[in-house]
Amino acid sequence: MPDSILVRGGRVLDASGERTADVRVEDGVVTAVGSGLDAADRTLDAAGCVVAPGLVDLHTHLREPGHEDAETIETGARAAALGGFTAVVAMPNTDPPLDDPAVVAAVLAAGAHSTCDVHVAGCITKGRAGAELAPMGELHALGVRLFTDDGACVESAAMMRRALEYAGSLPGAVVAQHAEDASLCAGGHMHEGEWSSRLGITGRPAVAESSIVARDCLLAELTGSPLHVLHVSTAAAIELLRDAKRRGVPVTAEAAPHHFTLTDASCATFDPAFKVHPPLRSADDVAAVRRGLADGTIDAIATDHAPHAVETKERSFEEAPPGMLGLETALALTLTELVAPGVLGLADAVALLSWRPAAIAGLPDHGGPIAPGRPAHLVVFDPDVSWTVDAARLASRARNTPYGGRTLSGRVRHTLRAGEAVVVDGEAQR
């Protein structure tokens, strides 16, 4: 890569505020922020664009090892970079699962050569089976900071308490819960409500989420250990989180873009692209997610990028696996659905996608500030440009986006990972 890069003429936005400035990068580090900076080996035009700390995704399914037909670390990282992400946290529901130090080390090694930083969430329990704690201490020694059985809820309160207590002894460790009581969701494929009744599809009730959130907030309060709630989707759970935060419980939460942009009415087409767990919820729930993001109850936007091989998503709604793509559309959906209508200011939206998730994941090199001496993990995006989502043109190996044909506002122009321009003018460089 060139020795120096000048990002010229953008609106620099980070946690300290916003200003118009050039950003000079040398050897992977920001060396100057200001006007009239010296020329560099390469100049990236940022006129009309926002220059922000790279986005950080707390919740990415890279599928490797075991399901490379759906995604690989390489293809997922490329999709992330095109979406403006400079770091992702890979979920552990792989095959084998990320409960073994050797497997985690292999994923980290593969991610080291990718177009974005790949970090790993380790399992809470061995095999994600809920019966025995995974070797959290050994995984923590490899750099794992987030622990979850994502895709499966830790059903046992005693096991969840043990996990929280153990994590409390590991600096920076956070236990993250997929809050869906399996006994209440058995056989369910979409949100339980008016639309599931009309369509004749067995539902997954909102109380399956809120009951686990209520229990786990109490356990976090008891143990004093950090709890993170993955992909929160219901009004009841958000109110429980709001109340827990008022009491000083160390709890954070994330919301996925599909839970603030789509409702269960989308399932009326029986298109498996709209099948996801937790499911698309009611309009009231969507409104609650938006309020939670606006008032700080929800701390981060996370993609829950969940690719599936094309042939599996072509099955019937009931037979198809849950999940949808998210890395390349998350920023644009946030700008289109939250910033444009005034639900969030631009700075708050970037915070939810960048420095707040970076803090939860324990990634101090990401999320800014954009200042001399800081690692040059940057995203440059045009908040006003319109584009139409084309599933066939996405970088992911999978095609299961529910947004195909939809026109969105805001798109990434450049992405710099450790000073390397991995995306230039919307094109991946490797």
HELIX and SHEET records of a PDB file:
HELIX    1   1 ILE A   73  LEU A   82  1                                  10    
HELIX    2   2 PRO A  101  GLY A  111  1                                  11    
HELIX    3   3 LYS A  126  ARG A  128  5                                   3    
HELIX    4   4 MET A  136  ALA A  141  1                                   6    
HELIX    5   5 ALA A  157  ALA A  167  1                                  11    
HELIX    6   6 ALA A  182  CYS A  185  1                                   4    
HELIX    7   7 GLU A  194  LEU A  199  1                                   6    
HELIX    8   8 VAL A  207  THR A  223  1                                  17    
HELIX    9   9 ALA A  235  ARG A  246  1                                  12    
HELIX   10  10 HIS A  258  THR A  261  1                                   4    
HELIX   11  11 ASP A  264  THR A  269  5                                   6    
HELIX   12  12 PRO A  272  PHE A  274  5                                   3    
HELIX   13  13 ALA A  283  ASP A  295  1                                  13    
HELIX   14  14 VAL A  310  LYS A  313  1                                   4    
HELIX   15  15 ALA A  330  THR A  334  1                                   5    
HELIX   16  16 LEU A  335  VAL A  339  3                                   5    
HELIX   17  17 LEU A  346  LEU A  353  1                                   8    
HELIX   18  18 TRP A  355  ALA A  361  1                                   7    
HELIX   19  19 ALA A  391  ARG A  393  5                                   3    
SHEET    1   A 4 VAL A  29  GLY A  34  0                                        
SHEET    2   A 4 GLY A  17  GLU A  26 -1                                        
SHEET    3   A 4 SER A   4  ASP A  14 -1                                        
SHEET    4   A 4 ARG A  42  ASP A  45  1                                        
SHEET    1   B 8 VAL A  29  GLY A  34  0                                        
SHEET    2   B 8 GLY A  17  GLU A  26 -1                                        
SHEET    3   B 8 SER A   4  ASP A  14 -1                                        
SHEET    4   B 8 VAL A  50  PRO A  53  1                                        
SHEET    5   B 8 LEU A 378  THR A 388 -1                                        
SHEET    6   B 8 THR A 407  ARG A 417 -1                                        
SHEET    7   B 8 GLU A 420  VAL A 424 -1                                        
SHEET    8   B 8 GLU A 427  ALA A 428 -1                                        
SHEET    1   C 8 LEU A  55  THR A  60  0                                        
SHEET    2   C 8 PHE A  85  ALA A  90  1                                        
SHEET    3   C 8 ASP A 117  GLY A 122  1                                        
SHEET    4   C 8 LEU A 146  THR A 148  1                                        
SHEET    5   C 8 VAL A 174  GLN A 177  1                                        
SHEET    6   C 8 LEU A 227  VAL A 229  1                                        
SHEET    7   C 8 VAL A 251  ALA A 255  1                                        
SHEET    8   C 8 ALA A 300  ILE A 301  1                                        
SHEET    1   D 2 MET A 190  HIS A 191  0                                        
SHEET    2   D 2 GLY A 203  ARG A 204  1                                        
END                                                                             
